[in-house]
Structure formats: structure tokens, C-alpha cells
Amino acid sequence: MTETVESRALDRRAGRREALIVLGGVVAVPLLLSVGFNSWSAPDDEAYVRMAFATVSGQTVAIVTVIGSFVSHIVRRSPPVAIAISGALAAVVSAAALSTIGTAAQWALRGISSN
């Protein structure tokens, strides 16, 4: 009886830890990179490149985080529902991140060509 209660408690802690890692990798790291490398005045060519690379780096971290979470669910043999949710999250975040990377590239090229 105590083994099941302890294993459930460990599963909950692991789930919370994984949720924090995913939240940090998908929201916090890209946001911090974007704010950290932002141009707080009129951007020049170097600022456009720096901001574009920060965006690409942040979105790459987001993609790697959700794919890592998905693989982790598969390796740990989580319930099929958890694997499906993790896979759907990975697909949505990856698609949005790739779109953001494309938009950042276009924005940087437009900014550089206007200077």
C-alpha cells in the first residue's frame, strides 16, 4: 500500500518538474533572450542581426524542450494519453516556433535593407 502512495507522490513531483522545465524552455528562455538582446533605441544593422539571432536561439530552445519532453514520455512509458498530449504540444510549439523563426528572418532582412 505504501509503495503505491510513494510512487504516486514521486510521479506528481516528476510531472511538476517536467512542467516547469517545459514552461521555462518554451516561455522564459525565449522571452529572456528577446529582452536581453533587444535594441532599446533605433536599431542599426547589427541590432537587427542580433535580435534575429536571439529570436532564432530562443525558438530553437523551445523546439528542443518540447521534443525532449515528448521523447521523455515515450522512454518512461507514460500512459498513452500523456504521450499524445506531449506529442500534440510538441507539434503545436514546433510549428509556431518555425513560423516565428521565418518571420524574424523576414523582419531582419527588411530592417537591414531599409538602413
KEPA-888849 format. One record per atom (N, C-alpha, C, O): residue number from 0; atom name; residue in three letters; x, y, z. Coordinates in pm, whole numbers, always signed. Example, Ala and Ser with C-alpha at 12.3 -4.5 7.8 and 13.67 -1.06 7.14 Angstrom:
! residues 2
(zami 0; "N"; "ALA"; (+1319; -569; +780))
(zami 0; "CA"; "ALA"; (+1230; -450; +780))
(zami 0; "C"; "ALA"; (+1320; -330; +780))
(zami 0; "O"; "ALA"; (+1424; -332; +846))
(zami 1; "N"; "SER"; (+1285; -225; +708))
(zami 1; "CA"; "SER"; (+1367; -106; +714))
(zami 1; "C"; "SER"; (+1290; +3; +787))
(zami 1; "O"; "SER"; (+1341; +114; +804))
***
This chain:
! residues 115
(zami 0; "N"; "MET"; (+83; -119; +0))
(zami 0; "CA"; "MET"; (+0; +0; +0))
(zami 0; "C"; "MET"; (+87; +125; +0))
(zami 0; "O"; "MET"; (+60; +219; -75))
(zami 1; "N"; "THR"; (+191; +127; +83))
(zami 1; "CA"; "THR"; (+275; +247; +90))
(zami 1; "C"; "THR"; (+355; +268; -37))
(zami 1; "O"; "THR"; (+389; +381; -72))
(zami 2; "N"; "GLU"; (+387; +160; -108))
(zami 2; "CA"; "GLU"; (+464; +174; -231))
(zami 2; "C"; "GLU"; (+384; +250; -337))
(zami 2; "O"; "GLU"; (+440; +332; -409))
(zami 3; "N"; "THR"; (+255; +224; -346))
(zami 3; "CA"; "THR"; (+176; +292; -447))
(zami 3; "C"; "THR"; (+158; +440; -412))
(zami 3; "O"; "THR"; (+161; +526; -500))
(zami 4; "N"; "VAL"; (+141; +470; -285))
(zami 4; "CA"; "VAL"; (+128; +610; -242))
(zami 4; "C"; "VAL"; (+259; +684; -268))
(zami 4; "O"; "VAL"; (+257; +796; -318))
(zami 5; "N"; "GLU"; (+372; +622; -236))
(zami 5; "CA"; "GLU"; (+501; +684; -260))
(zami 5; "C"; "GLU"; (+529; +700; -409))
(zami 5; "O"; "GLU"; (+580; +804; -452))
(zami 6; "N"; "SER"; (+494; +599; -487))
(zami 6; "CA"; "SER"; (+519; +610; -631))
(zami 6; "C"; "SER"; (+431; +717; -694))
(zami 6; "O"; "SER"; (+474; +786; -787))
(zami 7; "N"; "ARG"; (+308; +732; -645))
(zami 7; "CA"; "ARG"; (+221; +840; -696))
(zami 7; "C"; "ARG"; (+279; +977; -661))
(zami 7; "O"; "ARG"; (+276; +1069; -742))
(zami 8; "N"; "ALA"; (+330; +989; -540))
(zami 8; "CA"; "ALA"; (+390; +1116; -500))
(zami 8; "C"; "ALA"; (+513; +1148; -585))
(zami 8; "O"; "ALA"; (+533; +1263; -624))
(zami 9; "N"; "LEU"; (+594; +1048; -614))
(zami 9; "CA"; "LEU"; (+711; +1068; -700))
(zami 9; "C"; "LEU"; (+669; +1104; -842))
(zami 9; "O"; "LEU"; (+732; +1188; -906))
(zami 10; "N"; "ASP"; (+562; +1040; -892))
(zami 10; "CA"; "ASP"; (+513; +1072; -1026))
(zami 10; "C"; "ASP"; (+463; +1215; -1033))
(zami 10; "O"; "ASP"; (+486; +1284; -1132))
(zami 11; "N"; "ARG"; (+394; +1262; -928))
(zami 11; "CA"; "ARG"; (+346; +1400; -926))
(zami 11; "C"; "ARG"; (+462; +1499; -924))
(zami 11; "O"; "ARG"; (+460; +1600; -994))
(zami 12; "N"; "ARG"; (+563; +1470; -843))
(zami 12; "CA"; "ARG"; (+681; +1558; -838))
(zami 12; "C"; "ARG"; (+752; +1562; -972))
(zami 12; "O"; "ARG"; (+795; +1668; -1017))
(zami 13; "N"; "ALA"; (+766; +1447; -1036))
(zami 13; "CA"; "ALA"; (+831; +1441; -1167))
(zami 13; "C"; "ALA"; (+749; +1518; -1270))
(zami 13; "O"; "ALA"; (+805; +1586; -1356))
(zami 14; "N"; "GLY"; (+618; +1508; -1262))
(zami 14; "CA"; "GLY"; (+531; +1581; -1353))
(zami 14; "C"; "GLY"; (+542; +1731; -1335))
(zami 14; "O"; "GLY"; (+545; +1806; -1433))
(zami 15; "N"; "ARG"; (+547; +1776; -1209))
(zami 15; "CA"; "ARG"; (+564; +1920; -1182))
(zami 15; "C"; "ARG"; (+698; +1969; -1231))
(zami 15; "O"; "ARG"; (+709; +2077; -1289))
(zami 16; "N"; "ARG"; (+801; +1890; -1209))
(zami 16; "CA"; "ARG"; (+936; +1928; -1252))
(zami 16; "C"; "ARG"; (+940; +1939; -1404))
(zami 16; "O"; "ARG"; (+998; +2033; -1459))
(zami 17; "N"; "GLU"; (+880; +1843; -1472))
(zami 17; "CA"; "GLU"; (+879; +1846; -1617))
(zami 17; "C"; "GLU"; (+797; +1965; -1669))
(zami 17; "O"; "GLU"; (+835; +2028; -1768))
(zami 18; "N"; "ALA"; (+686; +1995; -1603))
(zami 18; "CA"; "ALA"; (+605; +2110; -1644))
(zami 18; "C"; "ALA"; (+684; +2240; -1629))
(zami 18; "O"; "ALA"; (+675; +2329; -1714))
(zami 19; "N"; "LEU"; (+760; +2251; -1522))
(zami 19; "CA"; "LEU"; (+842; +2371; -1503))
(zami 19; "C"; "LEU"; (+952; +2381; -1609))
(zami 19; "O"; "LEU"; (+983; +2490; -1656))
(zami 20; "N"; "ILE"; (+1011; +2269; -1644))
(zami 20; "CA"; "ILE"; (+1115; +2268; -1748))
(zami 20; "C"; "ILE"; (+1055; +2310; -1882))
(zami 20; "O"; "ILE"; (+1114; +2391; -1953))
(zami 21; "N"; "VAL"; (+940; +2256; -1916))
(zami 21; "CA"; "VAL"; (+875; +2291; -2042))
(zami 21; "C"; "VAL"; (+834; +2438; -2042))
(zami 21; "O"; "VAL"; (+855; +2508; -2141))
(zami 22; "N"; "LEU"; (+778; +2485; -1933))
(zami 22; "CA"; "LEU"; (+739; +2626; -1923))
(zami 22; "C"; "LEU"; (+861; +2717; -1935))
(zami 22; "O"; "LEU"; (+856; +2820; -2003))
(zami 23; "N"; "GLY"; (+968; +2679; -1870))
(zami 23; "CA"; "GLY"; (+1090; +2759; -1880))
(zami 23; "C"; "GLY"; (+1149; +2759; -2020))
(zami 23; "O"; "GLY"; (+1193; +2862; -2069))
(zami 24; "N"; "GLY"; (+1149; +2642; -2085))
(zami 24; "CA"; "GLY"; (+1208; +2632; -2217))
(zami 24; "C"; "GLY"; (+1123; +2694; -2326))
(zami 24; "O"; "GLY"; (+1176; +2740; -2428))
(zami 25; "N"; "VAL"; (+992; +2696; -2307))
(zami 25; "CA"; "VAL"; (+903; +2748; -2411))
(zami 25; "C"; "VAL"; (+872; +2896; -2390))
(zami 25; "O"; "VAL"; (+853; +2969; -2487))
(zami 26; "N"; "VAL"; (+868; +2942; -2266))
(zami 26; "CA"; "VAL"; (+829; +3081; -2239))
(zami 26; "C"; "VAL"; (+946; +3163; -2185))
(zami 26; "O"; "VAL"; (+980; +3266; -2243))
(zami 27; "N"; "ALA"; (+1007; +3119; -2077))
(zami 27; "CA"; "ALA"; (+1104; +3202; -2007))
(zami 27; "C"; "ALA"; (+1232; +3227; -2086))
(zami 27; "O"; "ALA"; (+1275; +3341; -2099))
(zami 28; "N"; "VAL"; (+1292; +3123; -2139))
(zami 28; "CA"; "VAL"; (+1420; +3140; -2210))
(zami 28; "C"; "VAL"; (+1404; +3224; -2336))
(zami 28; "O"; "VAL"; (+1483; +3316; -2356))
(zami 29; "N"; "PRO"; (+1304; +3197; -2423))
(zami 29; "CA"; "PRO"; (+1289; +3284; -2539))
(zami 29; "C"; "PRO"; (+1259; +3430; -2501))
(zami 29; "O"; "PRO"; (+1308; +3523; -2566))
(zami 30; "N"; "LEU"; (+1179; +3449; -2398))
(zami 30; "CA"; "LEU"; (+1147; +3585; -2354))
(zami 30; "C"; "LEU"; (+1272; +3656; -2302))
(zami 30; "O"; "LEU"; (+1296; +3771; -2337))
(zami 31; "N"; "LEU"; (+1350; +3589; -2219))
(zami 31; "CA"; "LEU"; (+1471; +3649; -2166))
(zami 31; "C"; "LEU"; (+1572; +3680; -2277))
(zami 31; "O"; "LEU"; (+1636; +3785; -2274))
(zami 32; "N"; "LEU"; (+1588; +3591; -2374))
(zami 32; "CA"; "LEU"; (+1677; +3618; -2487))
(zami 32; "C"; "LEU"; (+1628; +3737; -2568))
(zami 32; "O"; "LEU"; (+1708; +3822; -2610))
(zami 33; "N"; "SER"; (+1500; +3743; -2591))
(zami 33; "CA"; "SER"; (+1444; +3853; -2669))
(zami 33; "C"; "SER"; (+1461; +3987; -2598))
(zami 33; "O"; "SER"; (+1499; +4086; -2661))
(zami 34; "N"; "VAL"; (+1435; +3990; -2470))
(zami 34; "CA"; "VAL"; (+1451; +4114; -2394))
(zami 34; "C"; "VAL"; (+1599; +4149; -2378))
(zami 34; "O"; "VAL"; (+1636; +4266; -2387))
(zami 35; "N"; "GLY"; (+1680; +4050; -2356))
(zami 35; "CA"; "GLY"; (+1823; +4074; -2334))
(zami 35; "C"; "GLY"; (+1896; +4127; -2456))
(zami 35; "O"; "GLY"; (+1990; +4205; -2443))
(zami 36; "N"; "PHE"; (+1853; +4087; -2574))
(zami 36; "CA"; "PHE"; (+1921; +4129; -2696))
(zami 36; "C"; "PHE"; (+1840; +4230; -2777))
(zami 36; "O"; "PHE"; (+1867; +4252; -2895))
(zami 37; "N"; "ASN"; (+1740; +4290; -2713))
(zami 37; "CA"; "ASN"; (+1658; +4390; -2780))
(zami 37; "C"; "ASN"; (+1738; +4518; -2801))
(zami 37; "O"; "ASN"; (+1830; +4548; -2725))
(zami 38; "N"; "SER"; (+1702; +4592; -2902))
(zami 38; "CA"; "SER"; (+1762; +4723; -2926))
(zami 38; "C"; "SER"; (+1669; +4826; -2865))
(zami 38; "O"; "SER"; (+1555; +4840; -2910))
(zami 39; "N"; "TRP"; (+1716; +4897; -2765))
(zami 39; "CA"; "TRP"; (+1630; +4989; -2693))
(zami 39; "C"; "TRP"; (+1629; +5127; -2757))
(zami 39; "O"; "TRP"; (+1564; +5218; -2706))
(zami 40; "N"; "SER"; (+1699; +5143; -2866))
(zami 40; "CA"; "SER"; (+1696; +5268; -2944))
(zami 40; "C"; "SER"; (+1670; +5231; -3089))
(zami 40; "O"; "SER"; (+1634; +5117; -3120))
(zami 41; "N"; "ALA"; (+1689; +5326; -3178))
(zami 41; "CA"; "ALA"; (+1669; +5296; -3320))
(zami 41; "C"; "ALA"; (+1770; +5190; -3363))
(zami 41; "O"; "ALA"; (+1891; +5210; -3349))
(zami 42; "N"; "PRO"; (+1722; +5077; -3415))
(zami 42; "CA"; "PRO"; (+1815; +4968; -3447))
(zami 42; "C"; "PRO"; (+1897; +4995; -3572))
(zami 42; "O"; "PRO"; (+1848; +5050; -3671))
(zami 43; "N"; "ASP"; (+2024; +4956; -3565))
(zami 43; "CA"; "ASP"; (+2109; +4960; -3684))
(zami 43; "C"; "ASP"; (+2119; +4816; -3738))
(zami 43; "O"; "ASP"; (+2050; +4726; -3689))
(zami 44; "N"; "ASP"; (+2203; +4796; -3839))
(zami 44; "CA"; "ASP"; (+2214; +4663; -3900))
(zami 44; "C"; "ASP"; (+2257; +4557; -3798))
(zami 44; "O"; "ASP"; (+2205; +4446; -3799))
(zami 45; "N"; "GLU"; (+2352; +4592; -3712))
(zami 45; "CA"; "GLU"; (+2398; +4495; -3611))
(zami 45; "C"; "GLU"; (+2287; +4458; -3514))
(zami 45; "O"; "GLU"; (+2276; +4342; -3473))
(zami 46; "N"; "ALA"; (+2205; +4555; -3478))
(zami 46; "CA"; "ALA"; (+2095; +4527; -3385))
(zami 46; "C"; "ALA"; (+1991; +4435; -3448))
(zami 46; "O"; "ALA"; (+1938; +4346; -3382))
(zami 47; "N"; "TYR"; (+1962; +4456; -3577))
(zami 47; "CA"; "TYR"; (+1868; +4366; -3646))
(zami 47; "C"; "TYR"; (+1919; +4222; -3647))
(zami 47; "O"; "TYR"; (+1843; +4129; -3622))
(zami 48; "N"; "VAL"; (+2047; +4206; -3675))
(zami 48; "CA"; "VAL"; (+2104; +4071; -3678))
(zami 48; "C"; "VAL"; (+2104; +4010; -3538))
(zami 48; "O"; "VAL"; (+2069; +3893; -3521))
(zami 49; "N"; "ARG"; (+2141; +4089; -3439))
(zami 49; "CA"; "ARG"; (+2145; +4041; -3300))
(zami 49; "C"; "ARG"; (+2006; +3999; -3254))
(zami 49; "O"; "ARG"; (+1991; +3893; -3192))
(zami 50; "N"; "MET"; (+1904; +4080; -3283))
(zami 50; "CA"; "MET"; (+1768; +4046; -3240))
(zami 50; "C"; "MET"; (+1716; +3923; -3315))
(zami 50; "O"; "MET"; (+1645; +3841; -3257))
(zami 51; "N"; "ALA"; (+1750; +3911; -3443))
(zami 51; "CA"; "ALA"; (+1706; +3794; -3519))
(zami 51; "C"; "ALA"; (+1771; +3666; -3464))
(zami 51; "O"; "ALA"; (+1705; +3564; -3448))
(zami 52; "N"; "PHE"; (+1901; +3673; -3434))
(zami 52; "CA"; "PHE"; (+1968; +3556; -3378))
(zami 52; "C"; "PHE"; (+1913; +3521; -3240))
(zami 52; "O"; "PHE"; (+1903; +3403; -3205))
(zami 53; "N"; "ALA"; (+1877; +3621; -3160))
(zami 53; "CA"; "ALA"; (+1817; +3594; -3029))
(zami 53; "C"; "ALA"; (+1683; +3524; -3045))
(zami 53; "O"; "ALA"; (+1651; +3432; -2970))
(zami 54; "N"; "THR"; (+1605; +3569; -3142))
(zami 54; "CA"; "THR"; (+1476; +3505; -3167))
(zami 54; "C"; "THR"; (+1494; +3361; -3213))
(zami 54; "O"; "THR"; (+1425; +3271; -3164))
(zami 55; "N"; "VAL"; (+1585; +3339; -3305))
(zami 55; "CA"; "VAL"; (+1610; +3203; -3355))
(zami 55; "C"; "VAL"; (+1660; +3114; -3241))
(zami 55; "O"; "VAL"; (+1618; +2999; -3229))
(zami 56; "N"; "SER"; (+1750; +3166; -3159))
(zami 56; "CA"; "SER"; (+1802; +3087; -3046))
(zami 56; "C"; "SER"; (+1692; +3050; -2948))
(zami 56; "O"; "SER"; (+1682; +2935; -2905))
(zami 57; "N"; "GLY"; (+1609; +3147; -2913))
(zami 57; "CA"; "GLY"; (+1500; +3120; -2819))
(zami 57; "C"; "GLY"; (+1401; +3019; -2872))
(zami 57; "O"; "GLY"; (+1355; +2932; -2798))
(zami 58; "N"; "GLN"; (+1367; +3030; -2999))
(zami 58; "CA"; "GLN"; (+1272; +2936; -3058))
(zami 58; "C"; "GLN"; (+1333; +2798; -3073))
(zami 58; "O"; "GLN"; (+1262; +2698; -3064))
(zami 59; "N"; "THR"; (+1463; +2791; -3097))
(zami 59; "CA"; "THR"; (+1530; +2662; -3104))
(zami 59; "C"; "THR"; (+1527; +2593; -2968))
(zami 59; "O"; "THR"; (+1505; +2472; -2960))
(zami 60; "N"; "VAL"; (+1548; +2669; -2862))
(zami 60; "CA"; "VAL"; (+1538; +2614; -2726))
(zami 60; "C"; "VAL"; (+1397; +2562; -2702))
(zami 60; "O"; "VAL"; (+1380; +2455; -2642))
(zami 61; "N"; "ALA"; (+1296; +2635; -2746))
(zami 61; "CA"; "ALA"; (+1157; +2592; -2728))
(zami 61; "C"; "ALA"; (+1131; +2460; -2800))
(zami 61; "O"; "ALA"; (+1069; +2369; -2744))
(zami 62; "N"; "ILE"; (+1178; +2449; -2924))
(zami 62; "CA"; "ILE"; (+1158; +2326; -3001))
(zami 62; "C"; "ILE"; (+1228; +2207; -2934))
(zami 62; "O"; "ILE"; (+1169; +2100; -2919))
(zami 63; "N"; "VAL"; (+1351; +2227; -2896))
(zami 63; "CA"; "VAL"; (+1427; +2119; -2832))
(zami 63; "C"; "VAL"; (+1362; +2077; -2700))
(zami 63; "O"; "VAL"; (+1360; +1959; -2667))
(zami 64; "N"; "THR"; (+1309; +2174; -2626))
(zami 64; "CA"; "THR"; (+1244; +2143; -2498))
(zami 64; "C"; "THR"; (+1122; +2055; -2516))
(zami 64; "O"; "THR"; (+1108; +1954; -2447))
(zami 65; "N"; "VAL"; (+1033; +2091; -2608))
(zami 65; "CA"; "VAL"; (+909; +2012; -2622))
(zami 65; "C"; "VAL"; (+936; +1876; -2686))
(zami 65; "O"; "VAL"; (+870; +1778; -2653))
(zami 66; "N"; "ILE"; (+1031; +1871; -2778))
(zami 66; "CA"; "ILE"; (+1065; +1740; -2836))
(zami 66; "C"; "ILE"; (+1131; +1652; -2731))
(zami 66; "O"; "ILE"; (+1106; +1531; -2726))
(zami 67; "N"; "GLY"; (+1215; +1711; -2647))
(zami 67; "CA"; "GLY"; (+1275; +1635; -2538))
(zami 67; "C"; "GLY"; (+1172; +1584; -2440))
(zami 67; "O"; "GLY"; (+1182; +1471; -2391))
(zami 68; "N"; "SER"; (+1072; +1665; -2412))
(zami 68; "CA"; "SER"; (+963; +1621; -2323))
(zami 68; "C"; "SER"; (+885; +1506; -2385))
(zami 68; "O"; "SER"; (+848; +1410; -2316))
(zami 69; "N"; "PHE"; (+859; +1515; -2515))
(zami 69; "CA"; "PHE"; (+787; +1409; -2586))
(zami 69; "C"; "PHE"; (+866; +1277; -2582))
(zami 69; "O"; "PHE"; (+811; +1171; -2553))
(zami 70; "N"; "VAL"; (+995; +1286; -2612))
(zami 70; "CA"; "VAL"; (+1080; +1166; -2609))
(zami 70; "C"; "VAL"; (+1087; +1110; -2467))
(zami 70; "O"; "VAL"; (+1087; +988; -2448))
(zami 71; "N"; "SER"; (+1093; +1198; -2369))
(zami 71; "CA"; "SER"; (+1097; +1154; -2229))
(zami 71; "C"; "SER"; (+971; +1075; -2193))
(zami 71; "O"; "SER"; (+979; +974; -2124))
(zami 72; "N"; "HIS"; (+856; +1121; -2241))
(zami 72; "CA"; "HIS"; (+732; +1047; -2214))
(zami 72; "C"; "HIS"; (+735; +909; -2278))
(zami 72; "O"; "HIS"; (+688; +812; -2219))
(zami 73; "N"; "ILE"; (+789; +902; -2397))
(zami 73; "CA"; "ILE"; (+796; +772; -2465))
(zami 73; "C"; "ILE"; (+892; +678; -2392))
(zami 73; "O"; "ILE"; (+860; +562; -2368))
(zami 74; "N"; "VAL"; (+1009; +729; -2356))
(zami 74; "CA"; "VAL"; (+1111; +645; -2291))
(zami 74; "C"; "VAL"; (+1062; +598; -2154))
(zami 74; "O"; "VAL"; (+1087; +484; -2116))
(zami 75; "N"; "ARG"; (+993; +686; -2081))
(zami 75; "CA"; "ARG"; (+944; +648; -1947))
(zami 75; "C"; "ARG"; (+818; +562; -1954))
(zami 75; "O"; "ARG"; (+765; +520; -1851))
(zami 76; "N"; "ARG"; (+770; +537; -2075))
(zami 76; "CA"; "ARG"; (+648; +458; -2095))
(zami 76; "C"; "ARG"; (+530; +514; -2017))
(zami 76; "O"; "ARG"; (+462; +444; -1943))
(zami 77; "N"; "SER"; (+509; +644; -2038))
(zami 77; "CA"; "SER"; (+395; +712; -1977))
(zami 77; "C"; "SER"; (+266; +657; -2036))
(zami 77; "O"; "SER"; (+269; +588; -2138))
(zami 78; "N"; "PRO"; (+154; +688; -1974))
(zami 78; "CA"; "PRO"; (+25; +644; -2031))
(zami 78; "C"; "PRO"; (+7; +704; -2172))
(zami 78; "O"; "PRO"; (+58; +812; -2200))
(zami 79; "N"; "PRO"; (-64; +634; -2257))
(zami 79; "CA"; "PRO"; (-83; +681; -2395))
(zami 79; "C"; "PRO"; (-141; +822; -2405))
(zami 79; "O"; "PRO"; (-108; +897; -2497))
(zami 80; "N"; "VAL"; (-227; +858; -2312))
(zami 80; "CA"; "VAL"; (-286; +993; -2314))
(zami 80; "C"; "VAL"; (-178; +1097; -2291))
(zami 80; "O"; "VAL"; (-177; +1200; -2358))
(zami 81; "N"; "ALA"; (-88; +1073; -2198))
(zami 81; "CA"; "ALA"; (+20; +1168; -2171))
(zami 81; "C"; "ALA"; (+114; +1179; -2291))
(zami 81; "O"; "ALA"; (+162; +1288; -2323))
(zami 82; "N"; "ILE"; (+140; +1068; -2356))
(zami 82; "CA"; "ILE"; (+225; +1071; -2476))
(zami 82; "C"; "ILE"; (+157; +1150; -2587))
(zami 82; "O"; "ILE"; (+221; +1229; -2656))
(zami 83; "N"; "ALA"; (+27; +1129; -2604))
(zami 83; "CA"; "ALA"; (-47; +1201; -2708))
(zami 83; "C"; "ALA"; (-50; +1351; -2681))
(zami 83; "O"; "ALA"; (-31; +1431; -2773))
(zami 84; "N"; "ILE"; (-73; +1389; -2557))
(zami 84; "CA"; "ILE"; (-75; +1531; -2521))
(zami 84; "C"; "ILE"; (+62; +1592; -2543))
(zami 84; "O"; "ILE"; (+74; +1702; -2597))
(zami 85; "N"; "SER"; (+164; +1522; -2501))
(zami 85; "CA"; "SER"; (+301; +1571; -2519))
(zami 85; "C"; "SER"; (+336; +1583; -2667))
(zami 85; "O"; "SER"; (+402; +1680; -2707))
(zami 86; "N"; "GLY"; (+295; +1489; -2747))
(zami 86; "CA"; "GLY"; (+319; +1495; -2891))
(zami 86; "C"; "GLY"; (+245; +1610; -2956))
(zami 86; "O"; "GLY"; (+300; +1679; -3042))
(zami 87; "N"; "ALA"; (+121; +1631; -2916))
(zami 87; "CA"; "ALA"; (+43; +1743; -2971))
(zami 87; "C"; "ALA"; (+106; +1876; -2931))
(zami 87; "O"; "ALA"; (+115; +1967; -3013))
(zami 88; "N"; "LEU"; (+150; +1887; -2807))
(zami 88; "CA"; "LEU"; (+218; +2009; -2762))
(zami 88; "C"; "LEU"; (+346; +2031; -2841))
(zami 88; "O"; "LEU"; (+377; +2144; -2880))
(zami 89; "N"; "ALA"; (+420; +1925; -2863))
(zami 89; "CA"; "ALA"; (+543; +1937; -2941))
(zami 89; "C"; "ALA"; (+514; +1982; -3083))
(zami 89; "O"; "ALA"; (+587; +2065; -3137))
(zami 90; "N"; "ALA"; (+411; +1930; -3144))
(zami 90; "CA"; "ALA"; (+376; +1968; -3280))
(zami 90; "C"; "ALA"; (+333; +2114; -3288))
(zami 90; "O"; "ALA"; (+377; +2187; -3377))
(zami 91; "N"; "VAL"; (+249; +2157; -3195))
(zami 91; "CA"; "VAL"; (+200; +2296; -3197))
(zami 91; "C"; "VAL"; (+313; +2395; -3170))
(zami 91; "O"; "VAL"; (+327; +2494; -3241))
(zami 92; "N"; "VAL"; (+392; +2368; -3067))
(zami 92; "CA"; "VAL"; (+501; +2459; -3032))
(zami 92; "C"; "VAL"; (+605; +2462; -3144))
(zami 92; "O"; "VAL"; (+656; +2569; -3177))
(zami 93; "N"; "SER"; (+637; +2349; -3202))
(zami 93; "CA"; "SER"; (+736; +2345; -3310))
(zami 93; "C"; "SER"; (+687; +2422; -3432))
(zami 93; "O"; "SER"; (+764; +2496; -3493))
(zami 94; "N"; "ALA"; (+561; +2406; -3468))
(zami 94; "CA"; "ALA"; (+505; +2479; -3582))
(zami 94; "C"; "ALA"; (+507; +2630; -3556))
(zami 94; "O"; "ALA"; (+544; +2708; -3644))
(zami 95; "N"; "ALA"; (+466; +2670; -3437))
(zami 95; "CA"; "ALA"; (+466; +2813; -3403))
(zami 95; "C"; "ALA"; (+609; +2869; -3400))
(zami 95; "O"; "ALA"; (+633; +2981; -3445))
(zami 96; "N"; "ALA"; (+701; +2793; -3347))
(zami 96; "CA"; "ALA"; (+840; +2838; -3338))
(zami 96; "C"; "ALA"; (+902; +2852; -3476))
(zami 96; "O"; "ALA"; (+974; +2948; -3502))
(zami 97; "N"; "LEU"; (+876; +2757; -3564))
(zami 97; "CA"; "LEU"; (+929; +2766; -3701))
(zami 97; "C"; "LEU"; (+870; +2885; -3775))
(zami 97; "O"; "LEU"; (+940; +2951; -3852))
(zami 98; "N"; "SER"; (+744; +2914; -3751))
(zami 98; "CA"; "SER"; (+682; +3032; -3810))
(zami 98; "C"; "SER"; (+746; +3160; -3757))
(zami 98; "O"; "SER"; (+771; +3254; -3833))
(zami 99; "N"; "THR"; (+773; +3163; -3628))
(zami 99; "CA"; "THR"; (+838; +3279; -3567))
(zami 99; "C"; "THR"; (+978; +3298; -3622))
(zami 99; "O"; "THR"; (+1021; +3411; -3644))
(zami 100; "N"; "ILE"; (+1050; +3189; -3643))
(zami 100; "CA"; "ILE"; (+1185; +3198; -3700))
(zami 100; "C"; "ILE"; (+1179; +3258; -3841))
(zami 100; "O"; "ILE"; (+1261; +3344; -3875))
(zami 101; "N"; "GLY"; (+1084; +3214; -3921))
(zami 101; "CA"; "GLY"; (+1069; +3269; -4055))
(zami 101; "C"; "GLY"; (+1033; +3416; -4054))
(zami 101; "O"; "GLY"; (+1085; +3494; -4134))
(zami 102; "N"; "THR"; (+945; +3454; -3963))
(zami 102; "CA"; "THR"; (+906; +3594; -3951))
(zami 102; "C"; "THR"; (+1024; +3679; -3905))
(zami 102; "O"; "THR"; (+1042; +3791; -3954))
(zami 103; "N"; "ALA"; (+1103; +3629; -3813))
(zami 103; "CA"; "ALA"; (+1221; +3703; -3766))
(zami 103; "C"; "ALA"; (+1321; +3724; -3878))
(zami 103; "O"; "ALA"; (+1383; +3830; -3888))
(zami 104; "N"; "ALA"; (+1338; +3624; -3962))
(zami 104; "CA"; "ALA"; (+1431; +3637; -4075))
(zami 104; "C"; "ALA"; (+1382; +3743; -4173))
(zami 104; "O"; "ALA"; (+1461; +3826; -4219))
(zami 105; "N"; "GLN"; (+1255; +3741; -4205))
(zami 105; "CA"; "GLN"; (+1200; +3842; -4296))
(zami 105; "C"; "GLN"; (+1210; +3981; -4236))
(zami 105; "O"; "GLN"; (+1246; +4077; -4305))
(zami 106; "N"; "TRP"; (+1180; +3994; -4107))
(zami 106; "CA"; "TRP"; (+1186; +4122; -4038))
(zami 106; "C"; "TRP"; (+1329; +4176; -4038))
(zami 106; "O"; "TRP"; (+1350; +4295; -4062))
(zami 107; "N"; "ALA"; (+1425; +4091; -4012))
(zami 107; "CA"; "ALA"; (+1565; +4134; -4010))
(zami 107; "C"; "ALA"; (+1610; +4179; -4149))
(zami 107; "O"; "ALA"; (+1678; +4281; -4162))
(zami 108; "N"; "LEU"; (+1573; +4104; -4252))
(zami 108; "CA"; "LEU"; (+1611; +4143; -4389))
(zami 108; "C"; "LEU"; (+1547; +4275; -4430))
(zami 108; "O"; "LEU"; (+1612; +4357; -4495))
(zami 109; "N"; "ARG"; (+1421; +4296; -4392))
(zami 109; "CA"; "ARG"; (+1357; +4424; -4422))
(zami 109; "C"; "ARG"; (+1424; +4538; -4347))
(zami 109; "O"; "ARG"; (+1445; +4645; -4403))
(zami 110; "N"; "GLY"; (+1457; +4515; -4222))
(zami 110; "CA"; "GLY"; (+1523; +4618; -4142))
(zami 110; "C"; "GLY"; (+1660; +4653; -4194))
(zami 110; "O"; "GLY"; (+1697; +4771; -4198))
(zami 111; "N"; "ILE"; (+1736; +4553; -4233))
(zami 111; "CA"; "ILE"; (+1872; +4576; -4284))
(zami 111; "C"; "ILE"; (+1865; +4648; -4419))
(zami 111; "O"; "ILE"; (+1945; +4738; -4444))
(zami 112; "N"; "SER"; (+1771; +4610; -4504))
(zami 112; "CA"; "SER"; (+1764; +4673; -4636))
(zami 112; "C"; "SER"; (+1716; +4817; -4628))
(zami 112; "O"; "SER"; (+1743; +4896; -4718))
(zami 113; "N"; "SER"; (+1644; +4852; -4521))
(zami 113; "CA"; "SER"; (+1595; +4990; -4507))
(zami 113; "C"; "SER"; (+1702; +5083; -4452))
(zami 113; "O"; "SER"; (+1688; +5205; -4462))
(zami 114; "N"; "ASN"; (+1807; +5028; -4394))
(zami 114; "CA"; "ASN"; (+1913; +5114; -4337))
(zami 114; "C"; "ASN"; (+2013; +5150; -4442))
(zami 114; "O"; "ASN"; (+2109; +5222; -4413))
***
